Amino acid sequence: MKWRSYPEYKDSGVEWLGEVPEPWDVKRMRFICRINPNKADLAHLSSSTIVSFLPMEMIGEDGQIDLEETRSLEQVRQGFTHFEDDDIIVAKITPCFENGKGALCKGLLGGIGFGTTELQVLRPNEKVYSAFIFYLTKSRSFRCLGIASMRGSAGQKRITDDFIKDFKVGLPQSDEQRAIATFLDHETAKIDALIAKKERLIELLKEKRAALISHAVTKGLDPSVPMKDSKIKWFGDIPEHWDVRKFSREVHIAEGQIDPEVEPYSSMLLIAPNHIESSTGRLLLKQNAADQGAQSGKYLCRAGEVIYSKIRPALAKVTIAPSDCLCSADMYPMSGGSGISNSYLLRLFLSKQFTAWSILEADRVAMPKINRETLNELRLPIPPLSDQGAIATFLDHETAKIDVLINKIQNGIGKLKEYRSALISAAVTGKIDVRQEAA
């Protein structure tokens, strides 16, 4: 849609802001908001008062907050960040700031909340509409300038109090602030609803992908073949011509660790669980051991071997080594023997049946993980190698089609998010006049 401009503009005197509508003022944030207000106004409250509590993981990138967690005032009065209803919270540490974590606080228990110390809090004065400032913190300009101003070491960079205080705002009158916020509430809600539908479609496609893998590695590709009881509780019936064999007889799990700080290992690719996409086997990050600052012992993996994460098995983190590389000590490099191919083994680990078994086994120990002794005692369904090859080829073809659809939808979501950000930026900086639409 083509949005209209304001009738007249003037130079804001701020390079990044450019021209603003003629009636607008330009003010520093410190003159329209209290930044990180103190807790003096809570002094009258009992230490037993229950308040909302927000760790960083409960703060969304879309402005949503999860208010499920609460704590007593006594527990949080010291060492946590204080905020109240109608305050704006902004994550100040990388990468949370870049990702847009922040919210306009609403519905806090008793109107009071505490949370992670990695937050900046903005409390607008009586002439400023909170939702307008919230959308301003979601604008491209605010984010880009904030990133450029960050201080600190790599991985610990933060925006400063001074960046927030000195940030210059193009400010209309309060009724126009409200109109802009109302417009953005309406338009972003439509965009968010469309994004949610697309994300749900991706989840359905992922479920279809998982079901396809699970059926192929447990039932084969020919629905007409006779079946038999595998005598494996978690597998059920399998094709009659398949075998059932002990894991330790068919699969070798590597032992012995190497020092990732010495060559040639420091220059080799290092794979950790967080580098692998859950339930797909896709490798998301390729970085060598030196660049990751690896220090503790790692396993050496050979190209084509299966790398399986033994921790948090519900995530189904497993992949094929793309080359000779290293993997985290939280993972097992393994290879099939003469009776089982690595490509079939990978898909067996990705199946719903194996994941369900691994979750049950992991729950038996204090730390949710699968140890090698448990794996070695496991019994596996083993198709003939010709069946394994056919299954791998079939799944490569069918999952590739699903992945193309998923990527296409994800690209569409990315474009919607870009449009959302651009629309917010244009509205809060006066580049478009939305007063009529808001009315």
Summary of the structure (lengths in Angstrom):
residues: 439
radius of gyration: 27.5
end to end distance: 17.3
largest distance: 81.2
contacts: 1333
relative contact order: 0.12
helix: 39%
strand: 22%
